[in-house]
Each structure stands twice: as C-alpha cells, then as structure tokens.
C-alpha cells in the first residue's frame, strides 16, 4: 500500500491536470450549456448506433439457434433509429427526453401522493412522502411547460459537478505533492 501512495505522490501532477481539465470543462458547460447538451446528444447518438449494430450482429448470429433472435434485431434497429435521430435531429431528441422526464415526474408524483394518503393512518411523517409527490408533479409540469430550461439545468448540473470534481482533484494533487516532499 505504501508503494501505491509513493507512486501517486511521485505523479502528483496527474490529478492536478485532471482537476484543471475538469474545471475547464465545468466552466465551458456553465458558459455554453446549449453546446454541452448538443455534444451529449451527439455522443449518445454515436453510442446508440454502435449499440444497435452490435445487437443486430448478435441477432443474426443467434438466428439459427434462437427463435427470439428477432427481438435482438428489433432492439438493434430501434437503437440505430434513436441514434440517428440524436445525430440528425438533436432538438427533437432532446425535447422528447425532457417530455419523458416531465411525464415521469407527474406520474411518480401522483403515485407518491396516493401512497401518502393510504399510509396516513399507519405511519407518522407521511406528509413528507406527499410533499415529495407534490414537488415531483410541480417539477414535471415545469419541465413540460419550459423544456429548454430543463435542458439547460442538465448542462448546469454537469458543469457544477465538473467544477466540484476539479477542485477536489486539485486538492488531492497538492496533498500528494506535500507527501512527496515529506
């Protein structure tokens, strides 16, 4: 274990560079949130196409021994279509994602409120469950009414966490540097 710490201390500059890169990325995500979301959609699109091609390869390799091979092929085809949509119609893909999240928020919120009402005679503090349901419904409605704000919030969340991770990595780098000189 001591050897691992020595190796890390000798290369203290690696987490420093990683931290600086994370901070730069975080600042870019905060300054250009639209670009961040767009790039995420492009990466997702490339991944979905690759995943779809692999699923189709599996489908045709299983065709002779698996009656359900078509499910793999259908999964692959759907992934490719979604990937192409993300690459060529990123706005529509992003909007669909936000609408899906908004619908989930409303439905999950209603279920939580129903659960809170059912549990009101069995537990104390069911109001917290009901309140969380109300907050989810509010969030879902706001996402549906202001989808662009939902996309920007995702980019801002990514940027904020990247900044925090960068600061922690830089702190680690300087701690390792102190260990190296000790």
Secondary structure, DSSP 8 states (H G I E B T S, - for coil): -HHHHHHHHHTHHHHHHHHHHHHHHHHHHHH-HHHHHHHHHHHHHHHHHHHHHHHHHHHHHHTTT-TTHHHHHHHHHHHHHHHHHHHH-HHHHHHHHHHHHHHHHHHHHHHHHHHHHHHTTT-TTHHHHHHHHHHHHHHHHHHHH-HHHHHHHHHHHHHHHHHHHHHHHHHHHHHHHHHHH-
